[in-house]
Amino acid sequence: MSGSQSDMRSEPIDEMLLIKYLLGDLSEEEQVRVEDRAFADADYRGALEAVEADLIDAYVRGELLPAERHGFERRFLISPQRRKKVAFARDLARVAAEAKAAESASSIRLSAWQALLRLVRGWNPVLQFAAGLAVLIFVVGSSLLAIQGVAMRSRVAVLETQRHDLQARTEGLQRQLGEEQARAGSLAAQLQQQQKAGGAPVPLVASLVLLPGLSRAESRREQLVLNPSAQIAHIEIQLEPGDNYPRFRAELRTLRGEEVLIRGSLPRRRATAGYSVSFDVPASALAEGQYELALKGLLNDQSLQDVGYYYFSVQKQ
Amino acid sequence: MQSEKWSLTQEAFNGLLDSLAPNRDIAAERYLEIRKKLVRLFEWRGCSTPEEYADEAVNRCAKKIGEGEEIRDVATYCIGIARMLLHEMARERVREGRFLDEVPEPHTVPTEPGSDPEHGVECLRRCLGELSPGNRDLILNYYQGDKGEKIKTRKGLTELFGVPASTLRMRALRLRQRLQLCAEQCVQQHATIAL
């Protein structure tokens, strides 16, 4: 574990990958990899947060491409925490632009003033006074214009962002309406089909039987197929005659080693041929992928002995 | 999120803390760290209520511990539960047609209705005024300009400060986070006074 973590740390940080992650453009496996590294490596997590800040800035400045903007709005504008970040970024962009404008206006004023001073030094006092007055009027006037220009640009930027938001929301609502209509149509069609077919019920339980000596070999993979209506996956492990323990414990994890669930104190039941151990898993706990099921015998002194390891894959329809 | 009937009891929470560390203070720190990570995870994945989901993941873990499950690494286990919740969330959205979560909400009114967005800018200016001149210049310059201009400015800043780009980036990010917190607190105070 520590070896793989130090390997992770030595890998260079791919900022494009982080942008894709934040916009939801990565596969589940890639997302998990980014998150695992972010949790293990503080520098990587910092980089992810910095990329997130830049992405938010790019959004409020209207620099994102339409597809990126769409992804951003789906992921960033739905949680209060992130909406606050977006609001803050907008304020920061405005204040930073004002500061920059004020700075450049002041430097322009300074250089113009110095040039005029050099010129005016050669003139007589009356001309010097008149020129000084003219310069003063010019500087005050141009400063006012510059400030008004900055304020106007800020307002335009805010209005433009508001227009984008309203447009995005309208598009979103239209999309939602279309999806709902399509969904309603499809449900009606399904209902009709079921009625025509004699109303055969859709199974809510998917079953998987793991046989001794077959599934224990990693080369042989059983498959658990979950249709959309399945709520529960019933897993039954058939035991060999020697697997004679008072109780069993099942540990289900992904092939990456992430624990999905542990069931302790499972009894052995009489099956058609010999004995079996079974338990139920909520279908929602099983994502598509490869799984390892470790079955252990639980002795009276609470010690555990390996019975076998079973491998299967989950496929969703 | 599917509503869990089980709610966290003091006993289950104590069990969770015990499994994190024998010392209560250290255990509490670890718990907060795990919760923070979970909130970030749900936020990164575009969940609308990250805090609620993070608590649900912790509750489920505490429940398992209360039931006598042996969990060797609580943080990893919680992250595993969080990923299961994300799957549940995705499936629920599809199954129940909850596309409303995916529809962007207008972010032009990020704060409570009736609040003035100008207060946010005023508060930000006030908080910027509380920074040292060096830090104020850094944050205003670091986050200023469009894409191309930003790259150029940041290169100039790394040369000016004589630090690597990654160090400067982290310094600017921490300042930004500090500033955001200050501005939010200021807006909140303003709202409280107005009430």
Contacts between the chains, C-beta under 8 A, distances in Angstrom:
chain1	res1	chain2	res2	distance
A	21	B	44	7.2
A	22	B	44	6.8
A	24	B	45	7.7
A	24	B	46	6.0
A	31	B	45	7.4
A	32	B	83	7.2
A	35	B	41	6.1
A	35	B	44	7.1
A	35	B	79	7.7
A	38	B	40	8.0
A	39	B	37	5.8
A	39	B	75	7.9
A	39	B	79	7.0
A	43	B	166	7.4
A	46	B	169	7.8
A	46	B	170	5.2
A	46	B	173	6.8
A	47	B	166	7.5
A	47	B	169	7.7
A	48	B	44	7.8
A	49	B	173	6.0
A	50	B	169	4.9
A	50	B	170	7.1
A	50	B	172	7.8
A	50	B	173	4.9
A	53	B	143	7.8
A	53	B	173	6.1
A	53	B	176	6.1
A	57	B	143	6.1
A	58	B	147	7.1
A	61	B	146	6.2
A	63	B	146	6.3
A	63	B	147	5.7
A	73	B	104	3.8
A	74	B	46	6.4
A	74	B	102	5.6
A	74	B	104	6.8
A	75	B	45	8.0
A	75	B	46	3.6
A	76	B	46	7.5
A	77	B	104	4.2
A	77	B	105	5.5
A	77	B	107	5.2
A	78	B	46	6.3
A	78	B	47	7.7
A	78	B	48	4.4
A	78	B	101	6.0
A	78	B	102	7.5
A	78	B	104	7.1
A	78	B	105	6.7
A	79	B	43	5.8
A	79	B	46	7.5
A	79	B	47	6.5
A	79	B	48	5.5
A	79	B	49	7.0
A	79	B	50	5.7
A	81	B	39	7.9
A	81	B	43	5.8
A	81	B	50	6.5
A	82	B	43	6.4
A	83	B	105	7.4
A	83	B	107	5.4
A	83	B	110	4.6
A	84	B	110	6.2
A	84	B	180	7.5
A	84	B	184	6.6
A	85	B	180	7.1
A	86	B	107	5.2
A	86	B	110	6.7
A	87	B	107	6.8
A	87	B	110	3.8
A	87	B	111	7.0
A	87	B	117	7.7
A	87	B	120	6.3
A	88	B	120	7.5
A	88	B	124	7.6
A	88	B	179	7.9
A	88	B	180	4.6
A	88	B	183	6.4
A	88	B	184	7.6
A	91	B	120	4.9
A	91	B	121	5.0
A	91	B	124	4.8
A	91	B	183	7.1
A	92	B	124	6.6
A	92	B	139	7.9
A	92	B	143	5.8
A	92	B	176	7.4
A	92	B	179	7.6
A	93	B	143	7.4
A	94	B	121	6.1
A	95	B	121	6.4
A	95	B	124	5.5
A	95	B	125	6.1
A	95	B	128	6.7
A	95	B	140	7.4
A	96	B	140	4.9
A	96	B	141	8.0
A	96	B	143	5.9
A	96	B	144	4.2
A	97	B	144	7.3
A	99	B	140	5.0
A	99	B	144	7.7
A	100	B	140	7.6
A	100	B	144	5.8
A	100	B	145	7.8
A	161	B	108	7.1
A	162	B	108	4.8
A	165	B	104	7.2
A	165	B	106	5.1
A	165	B	107	6.0
A	165	B	108	5.6
A	166	B	106	7.0
A	168	B	104	5.2
A	169	B	103	6.7
A	169	B	104	5.9
A	169	B	105	7.4
A	169	B	106	5.9
A	172	B	102	7.1
A	172	B	103	3.8
A	172	B	104	5.6
A	173	B	103	6.1
A	175	B	99	7.6
A	175	B	103	7.9
A	176	B	99	4.5
A	176	B	100	6.8
A	176	B	102	7.6
A	176	B	103	5.7
A	179	B	97	7.1
A	179	B	99	5.6
A	180	B	97	6.2
A	180	B	99	7.2
A	183	B	97	5.3
A	228	B	95	7.2
A	258	B	76	7.5
A	258	B	80	4.8
A	258	B	83	7.2
A	259	B	71	8.0
A	259	B	76	7.6
A	259	B	77	5.9
A	259	B	80	5.2
A	260	B	80	7.0
A	260	B	84	7.3
A	262	B	64	7.7
A	262	B	69	5.5
A	262	B	70	7.7
A	264	B	68	6.9
A	264	B	69	7.0
A	284	B	2	7.7
A	284	B	84	7.0
A	284	B	87	6.2
A	284	B	88	4.5
A	284	B	91	5.9
A	285	B	84	5.1
A	285	B	87	7.6
A	287	B	83	7.8
A	287	B	84	8.0
A	287	B	87	5.1
